Amino acid sequence: MPSTARTVAREAEANPAFRGAARAGYVANGILHLLVGVLVIAVGFGASEDSDQTGAFRALAAHPLGAVGLWALAAGLVSLGGWHLLQAMAPRGLSGWKRLARIAAEAPQGVVFLVIGLVSASVALGARPHAEQAAEEVSRAVLDLAIGGFLLGTTGLAVAGVGVGFVWMGVRRSFHSKVRLPDGPAGHALSVLGLVGFLAKGVALGIVGVLLVVAAVKVEPDTAGGLDGAVSALIALPAGPVLAALVGAGFLAYGVFAVFRARYARLDV
């Protein structure tokens, strides 16, 4: 049965239509990061919006034809999530620990993109979720468990670890293996955008992880949060608005990089 599932996954992975949907997913991911980047910068200058994915979806819903845009984002993000899950199920030429590493890297991304895509669809249908409130409620429920502090703290360390991974990928420019950079100034510009974007995402995820660990140690679920909480924590620091604006600019850079990644992504690795 496992080999049959992998065969089906490889056949789907090779399907041109699915590959086209995956590239559309990179565009959707890029647009989402552009929206989030604008919100983060706006919050840094005093706006009272939620500077996370749900805030971006709600802001889009408020505009004419916003529902159309939300459905388009949902379709792209779900397609990208499916692509990452296929990458986890059908690793090419890998075995042993390398195969497990591929699964560990791709499967969580697939689940995350599927969830975010479903959230976009729910907003298109009229829901108005708040990720920050949801994160606090989940943290409160986890902390009520006997080993809740351990679970929440471990989750925070894992999220912070992902953030460190993004920073490392940016500094080492290891994301180059995922794209076919064009020659000349265009390729250099895309590399710089990727560097800045990966650093910004890494910093934001690192702060989210730290907030979760602090919530676990202090048993204060209200301390836990997502991206919006991370931005609020940044703003509370000296020169916080400037730091938030820099992170927002980094998200814009990552968004542009993701949009161009749709064109240059390596879909055969």
Buried (B, 14 or more C-beta within 10 A) or exposed (E): EEEEEBEEBBEBBEEEEBBEBBBBBBBBBBBBBBBBBBBBBBBBEEEEBBBBBBBBBBBBBEEEEBBEBBBBBBBBBBBBBBBBBBBBBBBEEEEEEEBEEBBEBBBBBBBBBBBBBBBBBBBBEEEEBBBBBBBBEBBBEBBEEEEBBEBBBBBBBEBBEBBEBBBEBBEEBEBBEBBEBBEEEEBEBBBEBBBBBBBBBBBBBBBBBBBBBBBBEEEBBEBBBBBBBBBBBBBEEEEBBEBBBBBBBBBBBBBBBBBBBBEBBEBEE
